[in-house]
Amino acid sequence: MHVHDHTHAAQVALLDWLPLALIALITLAYLAAAYAQRHKAAGWSGWRSSFFTLGSLLLAIAVAPPLMAWAHHDLVGHMTLHLLIGMLAPLAWVLAAPITLLLRTLPQAGGRRVAALLQSRFVRFVSHPVSALILNIGGMYVLYLTPLYSASLDNQTLHYWIHVHFLVAGYLFCWAILAEPDVSPHRLSLRFRLGVLFASIATHSLLGKLMYGYAWPRGTDHSLEEIQAAAQLMYYGGDLAEVLLAVVLLTLWLRKPVERREGLFKSAERDISRVGVNT
């Protein structure tokens, strides 16, 4: 029995390091592809490689077993992971343009399949700013205002899948708002995307206030003080991350030549009408 328990513990410990290994493999693959592109005529920006490396480092910090163990028992630690995995790391990865690099690296047939996938109804739906907002912020409302968070404390698989959702939803939201450097399937105005971003800031802040005032999530051993500290971290940290996203969006807009720069106050009526058409 003792040998069996020891073997099981070793297997669990090995699985705890698996996310770090996957991040390392993905990062090495990106850097190898980027290095190969730098010897071609089009080249590849070293800044993009730096952004991808930064995103990977943030993810590696978040999924390191000591921090994951802290996050599993402490709501403040969990919220720290949420900021790293769901907000900061996705923004850095989006700025690294991984889809563009993939399309340049794959053989022509593989590139066509990826391009077709990007134009599929499913990808167009989840990459729309409104859909991405619902997946990102709506997912947090479901997690913290229902028994889902409490259930994740007793189910390690569910715990990991929630973090995967944070990463994917955060990436989709950053990509939907910036719509570059990887080209978005949608042609939506800057004003519309800023409006969705401001809606995200407002709903994110509201969730923090609900958690602080009504002691959500419930059904856990977290003290009121711990819940309120986590809610404050969500409120201020989330606002900071989303303001950073807004700064990046406006910086990318200002870097465009004046003749190609979209008017900041262009009417968004066309975009609103497309919410149900292009998804």
N, C-alpha and C positions, 0 to 999 in steps of 0.2 A: 504494500500500500504506500509506504514511504517513497519507494522508487517511482511508482506511478505518479504521485503528487509532484515529485521533483521534476519528472519529465514534462508533465503538464505545465508547470510553472515556467520551465525553460522555453516551451513552445509559445506560451503567452508573451514572455519577454521578447522573443524573436519577432513575433507579430507586431509588438509595440514599435519596433524599429523599421518595419516595412514601409510606412509612409515616407520616412527620411530617404530610404533607398530609392523609392519611386521618384521623389523630387530630384535626387542626384542624377538618376538616369535621364529624366526629361531635360534637365539643365544641360547635361553633357551632349545630348542629342541636338539641342538648340544651338549650343556654342559650336559644335562640329559643323552643322549646316551653315551657320553664320560665317565661320572661317572659310568654308568652301566658296561662299558667295563673294567674299572680299577679293578673290582672285579673278572674278568675272567683271565684265565691263560695267554692269550696273552697280556692283559693289554692295556693301552692307554697312549700315551705320554702327559705329562702335557704341554710340549712345543707346541704341536699341538693345544690344547685347548687355550693356550695363543695367538697363532697366529690367531685363529678364533675370539677370543674376540677383539684383536687389529683391525682386519679387520672390525668387526661390529662397533667398536667405530669410526673408520674413516668414515664409511658409515653414521653413526648416525650424526656425525658432518656435513657431506655434505648435508644431507636431512633435517636437522633441519630447520623449517620455516624461521628463520631470515636469514640464509645463502642462502636458496633457493630464498628468496625475493631479496637479494643482487645480486645473480647470474642472476636473471630474468631481472634486469635493468642495470647491469654493466658487460661488457665483461670480465674484469679481474676476477670478482667473478665467472662468468661462467667457465673460464679457471681453476680457483682454484678447482671448483667442478669436472671438467673433470679429473684433476690429482688425486683427492681423489677417485672418483668413478670408473674411468676407468683404473687406474694404480696401486695405492698403496693398496687400499682395496682388489682388486682381487688377488694380489700377496700374501697378508697375508692369504686370504681364501684358496688359492691353497696349501700353505704350511701346512694348517690344515688338509689336506686329508679328506674332507667331504664325498667323494664317498666311500672310504674304510670304513669309520665309518658307512655309510648307509648300505653297504653290510653286515657288521658284525651285525648290529642291526635288520635288517628285518628278518622275517621268511624265511625259505629256498625257498619257492615258490616265495616270493617277491624278494628275492635276485637273483633268476634265471631270473626274468623278467627285473630287472635292468641291469644285466650282458648282456642279449640279446640286450637291448636298446643301451648299450655302444658299441656293435659290429655291430650296424645297419649302413647301408650305410650313412644315414644322419649324425649321430654322428661322424663317421669316416671322413666324408668330412669336417665338421666344426671344428674338432679338429686337422686337419693337419696344421702344421706351416704356410704353404703358404696360405691356406684358412683363417686361423685365422688372419694372417697379413692383408689380403685384407679386412676382416670384420672390423678389428680394425682401421688400418690407413686409408684404403679406405673410411670407414664411416666418418672419420673426414674430408677428402677432400670433400666428398659430402656435408657435413654439412656446412662447412665454405666457399666453393667456389661456392655454388649455393644459390638460395633464401630460402633454407630450414631453415637456422638459423633465418632469418627474419620472416618466417612464424611461427616459434615456439614461438616467442615473443607474438604473438596474439592468440595462441592456447595452453592452459594449458595442455591439454591431450597430444598433440604432444611434448610439453616440457618435460613431464614426461617420455614418451616413448623413447625419445632421451637419457635420463639418464639411462634407463633400457638397452638400446643398449650398452652404454658405459660400464656398469657393465658386461653384458654377454660377449661382445666381448673382454673386457680386461681379464676376467677370462679364456676364451678359449685360448687367446694368451699366457698368463702366463703358463697355463697347457701344451700347445703344445710345448713351449720352454723348460720347465723343464722336462716334461714327468715323473714326480714324485712329491710328494710321492704317489699320485694316479697313478696307472699304465696307461700309454697312450695306445690307440688302435694301435699306430704306433711304429715301431722299427726303428727309424731314428738316424743316427750317431750324436755325439756331434758336430762335425764340421759342419754338415748341419744345425743344430739348431742354432749354433752361427752365421752362415752365414745369416739365416733369421732374427735373432735379429739385426745384423749390418745393414741389409737392412731396418729394421724398424726404427733404429736410423737415417739413412740417409734420408728416406722419411718423417719422422716426422720433422726433422730439415728443410727440404726443404719447408714443409707446413708453418712452422713458418716464414721463409724468404719471402714466397709469401704473407702471410698476412701482414707482416711488410712493404714490399716494394710496394704492390699494394692495400693496405687498404681494404682487405677482412676481414670479410664479409661485403657486401654492402647492401643498402636498409634499414639501421637502423639509429637511432639517435646517435650512438656512434661517438665520436670525433676521429680524426686521432690519437691524443695522446693516447686515451684509447685503440684503436685497436692495436697500436704499443706496448703499455705496455703489453697487453694480448698476443701478438705474442712473445714478449720476454719471458714471463712466460712459454708459450708453448715450446719455443726453449730450454731454460735452464732447466726448470722443467721436461720436457719430457725426455731430455737427461739424467738427474740425475736418473729418475725412471728406465729408460732402462739400464743404467749402473748398477744400483742396481740389476736388474734382471740378468744381466750377472754375477755379483759377486755371487749371490745365485746359479746360474747354475754351476759355476766353484767350488764353495764351496761344493756343493752336489757331484760333480765329485771327488774332493780330499778326501772326507770322505769315499769313497768306498775303500775296500781292494785293494791293488795293483794288485792282481791276477784277480780281477773282473773289474778293471778300464779300460775303453776303451781308446785306443790311441787318443790323442788330435788331431793328424794330419792324422787320418784315412781317406781314400778316401771317398768322398761323392757321387761318380758316381752312386752307387747302389741306394742311396736315391733320387737323381734327377730323375732317371728312374721310381721311384715309385710315383712321384707326381700325375701322372694321373692314376696310377693303383690302389692305395690304398685309393683313395678318393671316 
